[in-house]
């Protein structure tokens, strides 16, 4: 399911309340110095089905621990806050996540295990629980079919814009995501809520979400930094009455749109870079090479300078062990925006034929000539603005 071959039309205006059966709200609780910072999304049914995928980081936040302990539940609601990650906060932080779920559950008349909790922001600080409770109560009072846009605003941290995507038809999919830094596979760093009015079982929802995440959020890598708080939640209301055969494909298209929006808003980036590895012996081999290339600061700074430095591409490919990605170094071909700058592991066309400065999008393709598999992964360049923003994040 390559990004470049996905032709399913996705509407970036369709948020989490676009499907039937969902209400949402986003409010300002004062957790951040400005802007909305607490969001609630509720599934009114008639069916209540959910699935989720969580960060693979061994150091995970208290809300992720709550999600792990309630795995198997079908979530009727999710509360999200920005302005604080509630990560590395010990037993107190976990109690705060549990209390948040309990508070929302009481207000909605559901069980605590039916409430998902998500947080994003600075690691190592306790949440202001008075503000969390006040924000949750206000958001619940304001829940509506028109609240999806406010919810998308409330989960932003260093994002410069809200991010939504969806598909409308016999059944609908809507979504929201936040993320601009710490974007790396396993998953790419974000909080994401996806809603649908399709009729799904929990097993169907989980399988579809696993596939969609693998071919979207796990195929972007901005800075190699895996978050402590990654959470993607899929909620299904069944309100359309449609049991779709094409749900996984449509869900993947929506997730890929969100993933591209994350890369497009990556902190300080001036180029979005598609890395395509062709001729790989396996998907795993192609991914290993793509990720090695995407994490080269030398290559990323070259792209920032509009320099198609193909030597840095093949050098990174060569860091992948032969038993992971077999290939002949003397057979490698590399293209920058369609110009074959490297042929058979050596000099190709003059790199001056490549114009990287005329467009934000850059495509780098490397052919390993070792098989038939093709893998795509999105990354971005490394700029002065990225260094500045992340050097001052907590100060």
Buried (B, 14 or more C-beta within 10 A) or exposed (E): BEBEEBEBEBBBEBBBBBBBBBBBBBBBBBBBEEBBBBBBBBBBBEBBBBBBBBBEBEEBBBBBBBBEEBEEBBBBBBBBBBBBBBBBBEEEBBEBBBBBBBBBBEBBEBEBBBBBBBBBBEBEBEBBBEBBBBBBBBBBEBBEEEBBBBBBBBBBBBBEEBBBBBBEEEBBBBBBBBBBBBBBBBBBBBBBBBBBBBBBEBEBBBBBBBBBBBBBBBBBBBBBBBBBBBBBBBBBBBBBEBEBEBBBBBBBBBBBBBBBBBBBBBBBBBBBBBBBBBBBBBBEBBBBBBBBBBBBEEBBBBBBEBBBBBBBBBBBBBEBEEEBBBBEEEBBBBBBBEBBBBBEBEEBBEBEBBEBEEEBEBBBBBBBBBBEBBBBBBBBBBBEEBEEBBEEEEE
